[in-house]
Amino acid sequence: MLRRDEGSAPAEFVLVGALLTVLTLSVMQLGLALHVRNTVTDAAAEGARYGALADSTLADGAARTQQLIAAALGPGYATDVTAATATHLGHPAAVVTVRAPLPLLGLIGWDGGLEVSGHAALEQVD
């Protein structure tokens, strides 16, 4: 005996709608995580360039990185910024390293899950 399918449309709508909502929110969260990573990477590179200038110090570069991250993402993402000198590709360089939360649900995420570094050749005046 054939069953009638009356009333199945609302159930299908709920199931498909829930699936599409989860998919959409997942793509949006991935986009947010990539935005945070790109912003922190750019701030680290800018801080390294600023700290590598002849009239600046590494502490100035770290402070510039913190300012940029705090302005773009908030102060919670600019808490662990370090600057040091190293050799990068055989040349002395300023290296700014940022450890920030990796956003998993909105901007809330795994603390220290994202670590990026910016490098810049040290400017030397003879």
C-alpha angles and dihedrals in degrees: 000000000000119000122219118240097213111141096022095106095074091049092049090047092053093048095046093040092053091049093049091046092053091047093049094047091048092053091047091050091050089051090050092049091050091048091052092048093049093046093050091046092051092047091050091050092047091048091050091050091048093047092048094061116111094241096045135074131222089252088058089053092050091048091050090051091051091049093051094047093045091051094048104035108008135267093282090073095050101059102100109048121145131180128198142152121255142152113268118184089344097307132098109262143176111239122197115191123194126193111193139163116276105228112235102160112024106310092330113101155126109324112234092007093126122059122173135167134206122204131198132171113253113249111228125192115204 
